[in-house]
Amino acid sequence: MNSLHTSNQEVATSLGASEAPRRGMWRELREIVTDLWRYRELLFQLTRRDIRIRYKQAVMGFGWAVFMPVFIVGAGILVRLAMATLSHSELKLGSIAGLAVKSLPWSFFVGSLGFATGSLVGNSNLVSKIYFPREVLPLSVTLAQGFDSFIGATAMTIFLALTGVTPTFQLAWVPVLILLLLTITIATGLLVSCANLFFRDVKYIVQVLVTFGIFFTPVFFEPAMFGPVGAKLMMLNPLAPILEGLRLSVIEGHNLFRPLTETISGGREVLAWTPWYLAYSATVGVVGLVATSLTFHRLEFVFAEYI
């Protein structure tokens, strides 16, 4: 009986030890959310400041919000036109509309990452002098970039209407995909802003990644173009399911709960879409946001020493 009692105590102790980190993690997450809610007015003011600075004395004004997506679409049209010429095929208007739909979230991700990288270093006077949740800084530039994307989305809606794209019930997927995009963007922004504070050359790495990352993300093309294996490898990019989901739901009117198979040259069939792609992107986004939020929160108390 004594040995049984001892073994029960050991099991209870081990269970308590394993549950302690879990309780600590959830306590930290609750603390992060509570602090952000308490300082929501500061987040709003910093977001408004970033928007004002961005458009202050800008010749093009709100035109800058449309310029980047239009530039991406123009580059994509040149790439797709060259591919169509080599394959002796026709560049369809639906392909251009798909480029437009995918260019906007990509420009949002790239713009947010670019501004978030230097958000802590650029506000060194605030970080080193007063207390507030430092997550506010990368979050504010992401929200400011979201304002730009909202303007771009308005222009894109008009463009899609002119190209003959008709709305379907599958547009209900758009808010879900935008939420996933925001989750991944915030997670990445927290990571690079924190890393750049400790290692100042991170901003150069980010510049290289956002410059060449478009060639590893299905913006100019569809993953099915790379064949059965290449399509699966392309969809390993967490942004790929979001971009393809937007194209399929908005342009093709496809229900993302249903798999989609396409036939490419040579009669080969390629799995162009499966709901598991979306589940994968959601898992990466949620786990990444939790991990980066906890890491950022645990390190923010030493930020002032590295400014």
Buried (B, 14 or more C-beta within 10 A) or exposed (E): EEEEEEEEEEEEEEEEEEEEEEEEEEEBBEEBEEBBEEBEEBBEEBBBEBBEEBBEEEEEEBEBBBBBBBEBBEBBBEBBEEBBEEEEEEBEEBBBBBBBBBBBBBBBBBBBBBBBBBBBBBBBEBBEEEEBBBBBBBBBBBBBBBBBBEBBBEBBBEBBEEEEBEEBEBEEBBEBBBEBBBBBBBBBBBBBBBBBBEEEEBBEBBEEBBEEBBEBBBBBBBBBBBBEEEBBEBBEBBBBBBBBBBBBBBBBBBBBEEEBEBEBEEEEEBBBBBBEBBEBBBEBBBEBBBEBBBBBBEBBEEBEEBB
